[in-house]
Amino acid sequence: MARSLFCLLPLVLLAPLAGPARAQDCSNPSQMGLDECAAATYRKTDARLNAVYGRIVARLAGNADTKAKLVKAQKAWIGFRDAECAFRASGVEGGSIYPMTVALCLDAVTRTRVGELETLLACQEGDTSCPVPPAN
């Protein structure tokens, strides 16, 4: 019974990955298959992050100082992301579930960052807390 529950744990952890926005073939129930599925999902989210980041950089093309601050903030965020996920996965470090746990964390933290950056692309005229100019 306990073995059956342990085998279901990775599937429960991957359940939030299901859905149309993250269509990934996760039919291989081995740990390696689950690791690959979680990593592929994270890579898609990371590509989305890079696209949004690139759009912001393009809008800041005429403002080198603000662009430099964005680059500095993004580098700091990457350090935070990596440290946060190392912390969150530390309970399973050395175990076979560790790569999947890290990938799931990287995906979740990166999705949050994508949302934050997308908000900057939709600022209203006059929003003094938004350094990104509106699209032309």
N, C-alpha and C positions, 0 to 999 in steps of 0.2 A: 504494500500500500504506500509506504513512504517513498519507495523508488518511483512509483507511478506519479506521485505528486511532484517529486524532484524533476522528472522528465517533462512535466507540464509547465514548470516555472519559466523556461525560456519562451514558450509560446505565449504565456500570459504577459511577459515583459514586452513581447513584440506586437501584442494586440493593438497598441496605439498607432503602430505603423501602417495598419491596414487602412484602405480607403482610396478613393480615386486620385487624390493628389500624390500618393506615394505607391503607385502600382509597381510592385516588385515581386518577382516570383520567389516566394519563400516556402516553396513546397518541399524542400529538402530539410527534413526534421533533425538532421545531425547537427551537432554543435558547430561544425565547420560551415554547414549550409546556413545556419542562423547567423553566424559571424559575418558571412559574406553578404547576407541580406541586409543586416544592420549597417554594414560598411557602405553598401551601395546606396542605401537610403540617405546616409550622411553625405555621401559625395554629391547627390542631387541637391541637397539643401545647401551645401557649400558652394555649388555652382550658382545657385540662386543668390546667395550672399554676394558672390563676386560680381554678378550682373548688377545688383542694386548698388553696390559700392562703386562700380564703374560709372553708373549713371550720376551718382553724386559727384564723383571726381570730375566728370565732364561739365557739370553745372558750375563747378568751382574753378573752372579753367582760368578765369580772369582774376582770381583772388588767391595768390600764392600763399599768403599767411594763413588764411582759413583752410586751404587745402593741406598745408603742413600740419595744422592742428588735427584735421581729420586723420591723416596718416598716423600721427602720434597716438591718437585715441584708438585707432584700429589695432595698432601694434600692441598697445596695452590690453585691449580686449582679448586679443589672441592669447596673450600670456595668462589672463584671467581664465579664459575658456579651458586652456590646457591644464592649469592648476586645479580648477574646479572639478573637471572630469577625473583627474587623477585622484582627487580626494573622494569623490562620490564612488569611484570604483575600488577604492582601497580595501573595502571589506571582502572583496573576492580576488584580490591581487594574487597572482600565481595559479589561479584556478582556470579551468577550461572556459568558464563563462566570462572571464575578464575582458577579452577583446570585444565581445558583444556589448557588455555593460559600458565600456568606454565609448563605443560607437553610438549607442543609444543616447548617452549623455551629450556627446558632441553634437548630435542631431538636434536634441532638445534645446541646448544652449544657443546653437546657431540659428534655429528657427526664431528664437526670441530676438536675437540681434537683427535678423532680417526684418522683423516687424518694426523694430526701433528705427532702422534706416529707411524703411518704406515710409514711415511717418514723416521723416525729413523731406521726402520727395513730394509730399502733399501739403506743405505749409501754406497757410493763407497769407495774403499780402498784409503786411503790418505786424506779423507775428515776430516780436523781437527776440523770442527764445529760439528762433530757427535761423541758422546761418546759411541755409541752402536756398539760393534764389529760385523763383518759380521757373518752370520750363517756358521757353520762348514759343 
